[in-house]
Amino acid sequence: MFSSKDKGANTHYDTLISAKTEIVGDVKFTGGLHVDGLIKGNLLAEPDGDAVVRISDKGRVEGQIHAPNVVVNGNVTGDVHAGKYIELAKKAHVNGDVYYHAMEMVLGAQVNGKLNHQAKGAPGKKAPEAVKEQSGADAKVD
């Protein structure tokens, strides 16, 4: 895993979703989020912060991830938007597109989707909540 000195990320995990926990719905967070359980919803962090989400080898996310720093060693079904850095560890399985500025991918990691490099400061796809707020609509955003 990366250190805060190396990648500018917060490596302290404020929130833990245990292996015995299932969350249905979007999760908005700051700081560090460690997922050992199952989240059926989007993970949304402030894009300009130093938030980090870590999906362990036991963790699963069924939804989009929007965070500055992302570490995946489990299963993600949905697009991953890492504004600063993403690490795809040995047991990572991503079924969706990955948007990143800097990436480290270890032998054994799997991505079933596109890898999309984003230049620093370039606008990427907006998080679902941000799109909904701008449009003022209550419709589901994909």
C-alpha positions as CSV (number, residue, x, y, z in Angstrom):
1,M,0.0,0.0,0.0
2,F,1.1,3.6,-0.5
3,S,2.2,6.0,2.2
4,S,0.8,9.5,2.6
5,K,4.2,10.9,1.9
6,D,4.4,9.1,-1.5
7,K,1.0,9.6,-2.9
8,G,-0.5,12.5,-0.9
9,A,-3.3,10.2,0.5
10,N,-4.6,9.7,4.0
11,T,-3.7,6.2,5.1
12,H,-5.7,6.4,8.4
13,Y,-9.0,4.6,8.1
14,D,-11.8,6.5,10.0
15,T,-14.5,4.1,9.0
16,L,-14.6,0.3,8.8
17,I,-17.3,-1.7,7.0
18,S,-16.9,-5.2,8.5
19,A,-17.2,-8.5,6.7
20,K,-20.5,-9.1,8.5
21,T,-22.0,-5.9,7.2
22,E,-24.1,-5.1,4.1
23,I,-25.0,-1.5,3.2
24,V,-27.7,-0.7,0.6
25,G,-27.5,2.9,-0.6
26,D,-24.9,5.5,-1.4
27,V,-22.1,6.1,1.1
28,K,-20.6,9.7,1.3
29,F,-17.4,9.9,3.2
30,T,-14.3,11.9,4.1
31,G,-11.0,10.6,5.4
32,G,-10.4,6.9,5.1
33,L,-12.9,4.1,4.4
34,H,-12.0,0.5,4.7
35,V,-14.5,-2.1,3.2
36,D,-14.4,-5.7,4.3
37,G,-18.2,-6.2,3.7
38,L,-20.7,-5.5,0.9
39,I,-21.9,-2.1,-0.3
40,K,-24.7,-2.0,-2.8
41,G,-24.5,1.6,-3.8
42,N,-22.0,4.3,-4.8
43,L,-19.0,5.4,-2.7
44,L,-18.7,9.2,-2.9
45,A,-15.9,11.4,-1.5
46,E,-15.0,15.0,-2.1
47,P,-12.9,15.1,-5.3
48,D,-10.5,17.8,-4.0
49,G,-9.7,16.1,-0.7
50,D,-7.3,13.4,0.3
51,A,-10.0,10.7,1.0
52,V,-9.0,7.1,0.5
53,V,-11.2,4.1,0.1
54,R,-9.7,0.6,0.4
55,I,-11.7,-2.5,-0.7
56,S,-10.0,-5.5,1.0
57,D,-9.8,-9.0,-0.5
58,K,-13.1,-9.8,1.4
59,G,-14.8,-6.6,0.4
60,R,-17.3,-6.0,-2.5
61,V,-18.8,-2.9,-4.0
62,E,-21.7,-3.0,-6.4
63,G,-21.8,0.6,-7.6
64,Q,-19.6,3.4,-8.7
65,I,-16.6,4.7,-6.7
66,H,-15.7,8.4,-6.8
67,A,-12.7,9.2,-4.6
68,P,-9.3,10.9,-4.9
69,N,-7.4,7.7,-3.8
70,V,-8.6,4.1,-4.3
71,V,-7.1,0.8,-3.3
72,V,-8.8,-2.3,-4.6
73,N,-8.0,-5.9,-3.5
74,G,-11.6,-7.2,-3.7
75,N,-14.5,-7.1,-6.1
76,V,-16.0,-3.9,-7.7
77,T,-18.9,-4.1,-10.1
78,G,-19.2,-0.5,-11.4
79,D,-17.0,2.3,-12.7
80,V,-14.1,3.5,-10.5
81,H,-13.1,7.2,-10.6
82,A,-9.8,7.8,-8.8
83,G,-9.0,11.6,-9.1
84,K,-5.4,11.2,-7.9
85,Y,-4.3,7.6,-7.5
86,I,-5.6,4.0,-7.8
87,E,-3.9,0.8,-6.7
88,L,-5.2,-2.5,-8.1
89,A,-3.8,-5.2,-5.9
90,K,-3.3,-8.9,-6.6
91,K,-6.8,-10.0,-5.9
92,A,-8.6,-7.0,-7.4
93,H,-11.5,-7.7,-9.8
94,V,-13.1,-4.7,-11.4
95,N,-16.0,-5.1,-13.7
96,G,-16.3,-1.6,-15.1
97,D,-14.3,1.3,-16.4
98,V,-11.4,2.8,-14.4
99,Y,-10.7,6.5,-14.6
100,Y,-7.4,7.5,-13.0
101,H,-4.6,10.0,-12.9
102,A,-1.9,7.7,-11.6
103,M,-2.2,3.9,-11.3
104,E,-0.3,0.9,-9.9
105,M,-1.5,-2.5,-11.0
106,V,-0.1,-5.6,-9.6
107,L,0.2,-8.9,-11.4
108,G,-3.0,-10.9,-10.9
109,A,-5.3,-7.9,-10.8
110,Q,-8.2,-8.0,-13.3
111,V,-10.1,-5.2,-15.0
112,N,-13.1,-6.1,-17.3
113,G,-13.6,-2.6,-18.7
114,K,-11.6,0.3,-20.1
115,L,-8.6,2.0,-18.5
116,N,-9.0,5.8,-19.0
117,H,-6.1,8.0,-18.1
118,Q,-7.3,11.5,-17.0
119,A,-4.8,14.4,-17.1
120,K,-4.4,16.2,-13.8
121,G,-7.1,18.8,-13.5
122,A,-9.0,17.5,-16.4
123,P,-12.8,17.2,-15.9
124,G,-14.0,13.6,-15.6
125,K,-17.4,12.2,-15.3
126,K,-19.2,13.7,-12.3
127,A,-20.3,11.7,-9.4
128,P,-24.0,10.7,-9.6
129,E,-25.0,13.0,-6.7
130,A,-23.3,16.0,-8.3
131,V,-25.1,15.4,-11.6
132,K,-28.4,15.1,-9.9
133,E,-28.0,18.3,-7.9
134,Q,-27.0,20.3,-11.1
135,S,-29.9,19.1,-13.1
136,G,-32.4,19.4,-10.3
137,A,-34.0,16.1,-11.5
138,D,-34.9,13.2,-9.3
139,A,-34.2,10.7,-12.0
140,K,-31.7,7.9,-11.5
141,V,-28.3,8.8,-13.0
142,D,-26.2,6.0,-14.6
